[in-house]
Amino acid sequence: MTDKPFQNYPDLKTLSSMGVKLLIFDLDGTLLDSMGVWNDVDIEFLGRYGYEVTPDYTEMVKRSTMENAARYTREKYRIPLTWQEIVATWESMVNEFYRTDVRLKDGVRAYLDEAKRLGFFLSVTTALSRINANAALNTTGIRELFDCVITLEDLNGKVDKGSPDIFLRASRYISATGNEITPGKAVVYDDVSRAIDGAKAGGFLTCAVYDNIGCGGPDGWERFAAGCDFSVFKF
């Protein structure tokens, strides 16, 4: 990576001039500096049973619901717990972090405040459980900025973010308030390529967000960013 990493910044006034009305944000690794806690949980949890975290495992769990990730973990590593017990263990390991220690990435609050000032609708779409999503939003003081918060739990765990369903749910929610939003007038911000693929499949504009864990770090950044309409190395 060069000293000045590639960035095609989604300037808010430019987006407004393009007719964009809705901004849809992931949480972990996009707005929140939080992916490290999940990596730590994976390492500690699998380590209890003599396993190490692999890149394939990280890629799978970071895009899935908690239930699907727990089922996958149980089957792959023959963990002697039910999937419900695995979820409960993970939740207890991370909830304290989201309630007390989670922080926004640098520049995020100013970007969100400006977006609200300019009249954009804002949505969260996240693979986090609702309890942890709400804890994180309240801890960081940004819950009131969002018009809706959609989690994969709201889709009954039938899809992951590789499907456009969660993003379509957000646009339909805003449209139901009398503000018609088509996917072409909404931008999805995410740090995971699988989620960006889902957004593209739904016809949304896309913005890659850099995260050392989420998008795999510096090595894959320029390719990931170049495949999106916009990109944020740093807000």
Secondary structure, 3 states (H helix, E strand, C coil): CCCCCCCCCCCHHHHHHCCCCEEEECCECCCECCHHHHHHHHHHHHHHCCCCCCHHHHHHHCCCCHHHHHHHHHHHHCCCCCHHHHHHHHHHHHHHHHHHCCCECCCHHHHHHHHHHCCCEEEEEECCCHHHHHHHHHHHCCHHHCCEEEEHHHHCCCCCCCCCHHHHHHHHHHHCCCCCCCHHHEEEEECCHHHHHHHHHCCCEEEEECCCCCCCCHHHHHHHHHCCCEEECCC
